[in-house]
Amino acid sequence: MLSSDVMRGYNDSIILSLLAEGDSYGYEISRSIQERTGNAYSMRETTLYSAFNRLERLGYVSSYQGTETFGRKRTYYTITPAGRAFLREKREEWTLLQQVINQFLREGNV
């Protein structure tokens, strides 16, 4: 299991990449993260919703009320054009970060 400290800087990118595939809501995003990582990473609900609030405040996502589920309306999130631009930047940053870290952690350096 990956620690939340290691993943903290990537939570926004993970959420935005999932929303780039289509609108979604909190529980579905949380479940997708667990499934795609083979349960190696689980984002806590408080982390997820504080990320939604931050991303919405920054203009990277917007939210809307979906259909009623078990007596309660579900909040859906959608990525905005600004969010897509930010995600592109984070993907470029990730590529560079991997190159830098691999200089130190690749096999044969020990």
Contacts in CASP RR format, 6 or more apart in sequence:
PFRMAT RR
TARGET T0000
AUTHOR 0000-0000-0000
METHOD contacts of the structure
MODEL  1
MLSSDVMRGYNDSIILSLLAEGDSYGYEISRSIQERTGNAYSMRETTLYS
AFNRLERLGYVSSYQGTETFGRKRTYYTITPAGRAFLREKREEWTLLQQV
INQFLREGNV
1 39 0 8 1.000
1 40 0 8 1.000
1 41 0 8 1.000
1 42 0 8 1.000
2 37 0 8 1.000
2 40 0 8 1.000
2 41 0 8 1.000
4 43 0 8 1.000
4 44 0 8 1.000
4 47 0 8 1.000
7 14 0 8 1.000
7 41 0 8 1.000
7 43 0 8 1.000
11 43 0 8 1.000
11 47 0 8 1.000
11 48 0 8 1.000
11 51 0 8 1.000
12 51 0 8 1.000
12 54 0 8 1.000
12 55 0 8 1.000
12 60 0 8 1.000
12 86 0 8 1.000
12 90 0 8 1.000
13 87 0 8 1.000
13 90 0 8 1.000
13 91 0 8 1.000
13 94 0 8 1.000
14 33 0 8 1.000
14 43 0 8 1.000
15 29 0 8 1.000
15 48 0 8 1.000
15 51 0 8 1.000
15 52 0 8 1.000
15 55 0 8 1.000
15 61 0 8 1.000
15 77 0 8 1.000
16 55 0 8 1.000
16 60 0 8 1.000
16 61 0 8 1.000
16 79 0 8 1.000
16 83 0 8 1.000
16 84 0 8 1.000
16 86 0 8 1.000
16 87 0 8 1.000
16 90 0 8 1.000
17 87 0 8 1.000
18 24 0 8 1.000
18 29 0 8 1.000
18 32 0 8 1.000
18 33 0 8 1.000
19 29 0 8 1.000
19 61 0 8 1.000
19 77 0 8 1.000
19 78 0 8 1.000
19 79 0 8 1.000
20 79 0 8 1.000
20 84 0 8 1.000
20 87 0 8 1.000
22 78 0 8 1.000
22 79 0 8 1.000
23 76 0 8 1.000
23 77 0 8 1.000
23 78 0 8 1.000
24 32 0 8 1.000
24 76 0 8 1.000
24 77 0 8 1.000
25 66 0 8 1.000
25 74 0 8 1.000
25 75 0 8 1.000
25 76 0 8 1.000
25 77 0 8 1.000
26 48 0 8 1.000
26 49 0 8 1.000
26 52 0 8 1.000
26 75 0 8 1.000
26 77 0 8 1.000
29 43 0 8 1.000
29 48 0 8 1.000
29 77 0 8 1.000
30 42 0 8 1.000
30 43 0 8 1.000
30 45 0 8 1.000
30 48 0 8 1.000
33 41 0 8 1.000
33 42 0 8 1.000
33 43 0 8 1.000
34 41 0 8 1.000
34 42 0 8 1.000
52 61 0 8 1.000
52 63 0 8 1.000
52 77 0 8 1.000
55 61 0 8 1.000
55 77 0 8 1.000
55 83 0 8 1.000
56 62 0 8 1.000
56 63 0 8 1.000
56 77 0 8 1.000
58 82 0 8 1.000
58 86 0 8 1.000
59 80 0 8 1.000
59 82 0 8 1.000
59 83 0 8 1.000
60 79 0 8 1.000
60 80 0 8 1.000
60 82 0 8 1.000
60 83 0 8 1.000
60 86 0 8 1.000
61 77 0 8 1.000
61 78 0 8 1.000
61 79 0 8 1.000
61 80 0 8 1.000
61 83 0 8 1.000
62 77 0 8 1.000
62 78 0 8 1.000
62 80 0 8 1.000
63 75 0 8 1.000
63 76 0 8 1.000
63 77 0 8 1.000
63 78 0 8 1.000
64 75 0 8 1.000
64 76 0 8 1.000
64 78 0 8 1.000
65 73 0 8 1.000
65 74 0 8 1.000
65 75 0 8 1.000
65 76 0 8 1.000
66 73 0 8 1.000
66 74 0 8 1.000
66 75 0 8 1.000
66 76 0 8 1.000
67 73 0 8 1.000
67 74 0 8 1.000
68 74 0 8 1.000
79 87 0 8 1.000
END
